[in-house]
Amino acid sequence: MKNILRSPFKTYHKVNNRLQKGLSLIESAMVLALSAVVIAGVVAYYQSASSNEKSEQTIAMLTSVISGVHSLYSSQSDYASIDTSTIAKSGMIPAQFVSEKDNVATITDPGGHPVIIGPGTINKPDDKQYWNIQFTVAHDLCPALARLNLGDSLVNMYIGDKNTAHGSKLTVSDAVQLCSAAAHDDNGFIDLYWVLR
């Protein structure tokens, strides 16, 4: 009598549980697709955070170099003796960005490119009342650096080449346009030059 009352659904369920062991092909594909989407999101977030960190470090380095040069040369009549090695040895640049070989110190920016500091303007290196600094930056960092407000210290700024000077603070759209049109190397890096007083 017990067998007669047994539900056919229970019998099917028992048989079905015994036969299915594991995931179907569709379920496996869904898990892989979902995993790929999550991984792509994490990678995109990491790249964005890394780019923002480099931008902040580069801006901080530029502003600390400018304030350090002003304090080092405040009692000098001009910037005739300024160079990269002098600034690197002054202690105002974090040690991770300074290296020394044969008593010549160099500065490397957060992107791994050399920072070049010298007297004069870009087109008049003998004009010792001014000094200049060059950074080589990735294309995506260029607009942020080009828009920096360096106040009265800034005389001119050059993006990509030394032919066109930009003397005032740029708008966002101007900075993006100039950086997009700027000459860059095969890897997408752009040279930025600032002439300061």
C-alpha angles and dihedrals in degrees: 000000000000092000092054092055093049111116117239087221091062091050092050091047091053092049092045092051091052094050101044112070114161136353128323120239091255093051091050092050091051092051091050093047092049091048091051091052092050093048092048090052093050092048092049091049092049093050091049092049091047092051091049091050092051090048092051092046092049093048091047091049093049094049092045091050090050094049091043093051090049092052094044094048100034092106094042123095092222145355096256094127098044118121140144094263093053092051092044091053093046092082097236094109117075110258093240089068097046127079130174131205126170091354091302114116123205133193123222120196122228089267091058098253125127118260113219122204125181146151125271133021125301094261097029109044090171093063096099094182087083138046133201139212130197128204126181109212139176115263093250092056094049099084093050092051094041090056096052113129104224093172122212092344092074116090099164141342128208125201117204098334139035097239105081120050123203110200104178136052110286125228118239093255093047092049093049092047094047093046091049091051095042123114110255137173126257091275095054098256120145129203114230119193127192124192110203140177 
